[in-house]
Amino acid sequence: MRHPVLIALCLAGMASLSACGRGNSDAEVDRALKSVNVIDESNLNDIMLTVGSPDESVAYFRGASAKAPERVDLKRGLAKSLVRANRPSEAIAIWADVAASPGATNDDRVDYAEALIRANEWKRAEAELNRIPPTHETFQRYRLEAMVADSNKNWTKADSFYEIASGLTTKPSGVLNNWGYSKLTRGDAAGAERLFLEAITYDSKLFTSKNNLILARGAQRKYDLPVIQMTQTERAQLLYTLALTAVKQGDVTVGKGLMQEAVDTHPQYFEAAARSLETLDASVTN
């Protein structure tokens, strides 16, 4: 943000130039002031999109856009804020307006497609992605292309797009996790396991990938925990996931042992696991 002292000095300088006969008009001073305001507003817009709470961001951009409906950047901010606030259905109409405007970019169309996917509008998202030229090669574009291919069960395309997307970012953990889950749903548990492990190497705190890794290993009847970084609470939760997987596959004795280990491992009372263990004991007894 601009420092008040700096702004005051700039304005004083402009005023003195005018007094010295340089011919600066009031209109020129107004334009200078407006330029400073635009810079400050731009900073505020960035802050609201990245730091402000989603609901505050929506309120800010909705108000700003209402005052200046011709501003595409404010509509763009409103649409992004609505997606952040988990209101993609509302964002769709705004994105459609932005995408149809003369100042629309390919990134706008990608963001529009993402809002459509979040609202479960897969066919419309696919149509929007098809409007983007193939020369627009970004991580976000290929991540969405992979998800659409997944929804169409076009596995060859999905694998290709996931691979391209993972190579276009320095933080591929999320897309690798999605790719792994895609493999798991197809029945390729071994392929899924490799991808989940790779995702964890990029983000050791991503519990979703850890849990999915256990599901992939359990599907192969690998009932031991892999050597990965985990807290004691995570260890208990992963043991519980593995226990449920074992029971589901008919390996009840193994599942019961894993469930007991989960209860013993958790640093606090593990109610879900304890309740499941009691139910399992009762069913075996009966």
PyMOL commands that set and color helices and strands:
alter all, ss='L'
color gray80, all
select helices_A, chain A and resi 4-19+26-50+54-67+72-84+88-99+106-118+122-130+139-151+155-166+173-186+189-202+207-219+232-248+252-265+271-285
alter helices_A, ss='H'
color red, helices_A
deselect
rebuild
show_as cartoon
